[in-house]
Amino acid sequence: MATLMRLSQTVQYTAEGAVTISYPTLVSSPLTLNASIEEAFGSHPKSLGIIIVRDLPASYASQREKLLKLAYKFAKLDESAREKYADPASSYSFGWSHGKEIMNGKPDVLKGSYYANPTVDAPTVSDKEKNAHPEYYGNNICVPSLLHRNLTHTNSRAGPDPDQKGVEGFEDAFKDLGRASQTTKARLLHYFPPAPGISGPSDDEPAMYLQEGDGSEPTVISSPSPASGLYIRTRGGDLTKVSIPPDCLAFQTGEALEIATGGKLRATPHCVRVGVNPVAQKISRETFALFMQPNTDQHLSPSETFGQFSKKVLQEHYKKST
């Protein structure tokens, strides 16, 4: 991956301007990365609110490919078979979900998701919490070999220093993130090949593109169009394309962290654009996202817990279409 070096800093960048750090350094000497983290998530106009982790263990790329191909294989099952793994009681936040989420006032049928908690199969919280938040404290709905926990080993080490001035809310709201929290959510996504006249995906995760072949195993291909990819609006308002290589991980700050820090760490608007390609109707898109979150009773602000915040988000995306 191409990088640039600013002489006045020990910060490395991708060719497109995203900050990149080395995984071995993140594990062994995280405090040496303060400048990189500040550059990635700071308030300056060129900040993208994303950091790319390179030099991952050698096994990562093959494990990633295996996982994303499983998304394709599951989505190829008959609808009746897939729906056996759906869980309406959790607002479809465990197991399979297709056509349940509301996007722009209509059910989103372009993609299917498989949700699971990659850190614990059965959360150990009170019955009161389980009943109040089934979307987080339900039991995993297991399909053999569908989710691989070894993809979640890179945890919250890339987070900001809680003693750093300006992020006072981080320590209280996210102190147990990735360790004691039982709300971690993994989302494996399959974007069905678009029908004629239907636009492609608009999510925010790095992806693998698969083209259907004559056999049972799909073919991994590059992005179907140079214009396809993740786009992020910088703090200064510029729209920038950011590529995430298949042997790297990317971390982004979300809305919950923005609330927890009183707006000092802000989530950057982002989307995926899909360019025109004549064979798009034969190409699916597979992605994997991991959401590291606090427990539902932890406060993001003096007046709102994470559980209350997430309820509002779920109600917005799973309300009935009009």
C-alpha positions in Angstrom: 0.0 0.0 0.0 1.4 3.4 -1.0 2.2 5.7 1.9 3.3 9.3 2.3 5.4 10.7 5.1 5.3 14.2 6.6 8.7 15.1 7.6 7.5 17.0 10.8 5.6 14.0 12.0 5.9 10.2 12.4 2.5 9.8 10.7 2.0 7.7 7.6 -0.7 8.1 5.0 -2.2 6.1 2.2 -2.0 7.6 -1.3 -5.5 9.0 -0.8 -4.6 10.7 2.5 -6.0 8.3 5.1 -3.8 7.8 8.2 -2.3 4.2 8.4 -0.7 2.5 11.3 1.1 -0.9 11.8 -0.6 -3.6 13.8 2.6 -4.8 15.5 3.2 -1.2 16.7 -0.4 -1.0 17.9 0.1 -4.1 20.0 3.6 -3.4 21.3 3.8 0.4 21.6 0.4 2.0 21.3 1.4 5.2 23.1 3.8 6.0 20.2 0.7 6.3 17.9 -0.8 9.3 19.6 0.1 11.6 16.8 -1.4 9.3 14.2 -4.6 8.9 16.2 -4.9 12.7 16.6 -4.3 13.2 12.9 -6.9 10.6 11.9 -9.7 11.7 14.3 -8.8 15.3 15.0 -10.7 18.5 14.2 -8.5 19.8 11.4 -10.1 20.3 7.9 -8.5 17.2 6.3 -9.4 14.8 9.0 -11.3 11.8 7.6 -12.3 10.2 10.9 -10.8 6.8 9.9 -7.6 5.0 10.5 -6.3 2.0 8.5 -4.4 -0.8 10.3 -1.9 -2.6 8.1 0.7 -5.4 8.7 -2.0 -7.8 10.1 -1.2 -11.4 10.9 -0.5 -13.4 7.8 -3.6 -15.5 8.2 -6.0 -12.6 8.2 -6.5 -12.2 4.4 -7.4 -15.9 3.9 -9.7 -15.9 7.0 -11.4 -12.8 5.7 -12.0 -14.3 2.3 -13.4 -17.5 3.8 -15.8 -15.6 6.0 -17.1 -13.4 3.2 -17.6 -16.3 0.9 -19.8 -17.9 3.6 -22.0 -14.8 3.4 -22.5 -15.5 -0.3 -23.2 -19.2 0.3 -25.8 -18.5 3.0 -27.6 -16.0 0.8 -27.8 -18.5 -2.0 -30.0 -20.8 0.2 -33.7 -20.8 -0.4 -35.6 -18.0 1.3 -37.5 -20.4 3.5 -34.2 -21.9 4.8 -32.7 -18.5 5.5 -35.8 -17.3 7.4 -35.4 -20.1 9.9 -32.5 -18.1 11.3 -34.5 -14.8 11.6 -35.3 -13.4 15.1 -38.2 -10.9 15.1 -38.1 -10.6 18.9 -34.7 -8.9 18.7 -35.7 -6.6 15.9 -33.8 -8.9 13.7 -30.6 -8.0 15.5 -29.6 -11.7 15.9 -29.4 -14.1 13.0 -30.7 -13.4 9.5 -32.3 -10.1 8.4 -33.5 -9.3 4.9 -36.1 -6.8 3.8 -36.8 -5.8 7.4 -34.7 -2.6 7.7 -36.4 0.6 6.5 -34.2 2.8 4.2 -35.7 6.0 2.8 -39.2 4.9 3.9 -39.1 1.5 2.1 -37.9 -2.0 3.1 -34.3 -2.5 2.1 -34.3 -5.7 0.0 -30.9 -5.0 -1.7 -29.0 -6.6 1.1 -29.2 -9.3 3.7 -27.4 -9.3 7.1 -26.4 -12.0 9.6 -25.9 -10.7 13.1 -24.1 -12.3 16.0 -22.3 -11.4 19.2 -18.7 -12.5 18.5 -17.6 -12.3 22.1 -20.3 -14.2 24.0 -23.0 -16.7 22.9 -25.3 -16.1 25.9 -24.9 -12.8 27.7 -24.7 -12.9 31.5 -26.8 -9.9 32.4 -30.0 -9.7 34.5 -33.4 -10.8 33.2 -34.5 -7.2 33.4 -31.7 -6.1 31.0 -32.4 -9.0 28.7 -36.1 -8.1 28.5 -35.4 -4.4 28.0 -32.7 -4.9 25.3 -33.3 -8.1 23.4 -31.4 -6.6 20.5 -28.2 -6.9 22.4 -28.7 -9.5 25.1 -30.2 -12.3 23.1 -28.5 -15.6 22.3 -26.6 -16.2 19.1 -28.4 -18.1 16.4 -25.7 -20.4 15.2 -25.0 -21.6 11.7 -22.0 -23.9 11.6 -18.8 -21.9 10.7 -20.7 -18.8 9.7 -18.9 -16.3 12.0 -15.3 -16.5 12.9 -14.2 -15.0 16.2 -10.6 -14.7 15.1 -11.7 -11.7 13.0 -12.4 -9.8 16.1 -9.1 -10.0 17.9 -8.1 -6.5 16.9 -10.1 -4.6 19.6 -10.2 -1.1 21.0 -6.4 -0.6 21.3 -6.7 2.0 18.6 -9.0 4.2 20.7 -7.9 7.6 22.0 -6.0 8.0 25.2 -8.7 8.6 27.8 -6.5 11.0 29.7 -6.0 13.1 26.5 -7.5 16.6 26.9 -10.7 17.0 24.9 -12.1 13.4 25.1 -13.2 13.4 28.8 -16.4 11.4 28.0 -14.5 8.5 26.5 -13.2 6.8 29.6 -16.6 6.7 31.4 -18.6 5.5 28.5 -16.2 3.2 26.7 -13.8 2.1 29.4 -14.7 -1.6 29.0 -15.1 -1.6 25.2 -14.1 -4.8 23.6 -13.5 -6.6 26.9 -16.3 -6.5 29.6 -19.0 -5.2 27.2 -21.6 -7.7 26.1 -23.1 -5.6 23.4 -20.4 -6.2 20.7 -22.2 -6.8 17.4 -20.8 -8.5 14.2 -22.7 -8.0 11.0 -22.0 -10.1 7.9 -23.6 -8.6 4.8 -24.5 -9.9 1.4 -25.6 -7.4 -1.3 -27.6 -9.2 -3.9 -26.8 -8.4 -7.5 -28.9 -5.4 -8.4 -31.9 -5.7 -10.7 -32.0 -3.6 -13.9 -32.6 0.1 -12.9 -31.9 -0.5 -9.2 -29.0 1.4 -7.7 -26.3 -0.5 -5.8 -25.3 -0.5 -2.1 -24.7 2.5 0.1 -23.1 1.2 3.2 -19.8 2.0 4.8 -17.8 -1.2 5.2 -14.8 -2.5 3.1 -16.0 -5.2 0.7 -15.3 -8.2 -1.4 -16.9 -8.5 -4.8 -18.0 -12.0 -6.0 -19.0 -12.9 -9.5 -21.2 -16.0 -10.0 -19.6 -18.8 -12.1 -20.7 -22.1 -13.5 -19.6 -23.9 -10.3 -20.7 -23.6 -6.7 -17.7 -21.4 -5.7 -17.9 -17.7 -6.7 -14.9 -15.8 -8.2 -13.3 -13.0 -6.3 -12.9 -9.9 -8.5 -11.8 -6.4 -8.0 -14.3 -3.5 -7.6 -16.5 -3.5 -10.7 -15.8 0.2 -11.4 -13.0 2.7 -10.6 -15.7 5.0 -9.2 -16.9 2.3 -6.7 -15.8 2.5 -3.1 -16.0 4.2 0.2 -16.3 8.0 0.2 -15.9 10.1 3.3 -16.6 13.8 3.8 -13.7 15.5 5.6 -14.1 17.9 8.5 -13.5 20.6 5.9 -16.3 19.3 3.6 -14.3 17.6 0.9 -15.6 14.3 -0.4 -12.6 11.9 -0.5 -12.5 8.3 -1.8 -10.7 6.0 0.7 -9.6 2.5 -0.3 -9.2 -0.2 2.3 -6.9 -3.1 1.0 -8.1 -6.6 1.7 -5.2 -7.2 4.0 -6.0 -4.2 6.2 -8.6 -3.2 8.8 -10.3 0.2 9.1 -11.6 1.9 12.3 -14.1 4.7 12.2 -15.7 6.7 15.0 -19.5 6.5 15.2 -22.3 8.6 16.5 -22.3 7.0 20.0 -18.7 8.1 20.6 -19.5 11.5 19.3 -22.3 11.8 22.0 -20.0 10.4 24.7 -17.3 13.0 24.1 -19.7 15.9 23.8 -18.9 16.3 20.1 -15.2 16.5 20.6 -14.7 13.3 18.5 -17.1 13.5 15.6 -18.3 10.9 13.2 -17.7 11.8 9.6 -20.4 11.4 7.0 -19.6 8.5 4.6 -21.2 6.3 2.0 -20.3 3.8 -0.7 -20.7 4.7 -4.3 -21.1 2.1 -7.0 -20.1 2.9 -10.5 -21.8 1.6 -13.7 -20.7 -1.8 -14.9 -22.3 -3.9 -17.7 -22.0 -7.1 -15.7 -23.3 -5.7 -12.4 -26.3 -8.0 -12.4 -23.9 -11.0 -11.9 -21.9 -9.4 -9.1 -22.7 -9.5 -5.4 -20.9 -7.6 -2.7 -19.9 -9.1 0.7 -18.9 -7.1 3.7 -18.2 -7.6 7.4 -18.5 -4.9 10.1 -17.8 -5.1 13.8 -19.5 -2.6 16.2 -17.7 -2.2 19.5 -20.1 -0.7 22.0 -20.6 -0.1 25.7 -23.2 -2.0 27.8 -26.7 -0.6 27.6 -26.6 0.9 31.2 -23.5 3.0 30.5 -24.2 6.7 30.0 -23.2 8.4 26.8 -24.3 11.7 28.3 -25.7 12.8 31.7 -29.3 12.2 30.3 -28.9 9.3 28.0 -27.6 5.7 28.2 -26.3 3.7 25.3 -29.4 1.5 25.6 -31.7 4.6 25.2 -29.7 5.9 22.3 -29.7 2.6 20.5 -33.5 2.2 21.0 -34.0 5.4 19.1 -31.8 4.2 16.2 -33.6 0.9 16.0 -37.0 2.5 16.0 -35.9 4.7 13.1 -34.7 1.8 10.9 -37.3 -0.8 11.8 -40.4 1.4 11.9 -43.2 0.5 9.5 -43.0 2.1 6.0 -45.7 4.4 5.0 
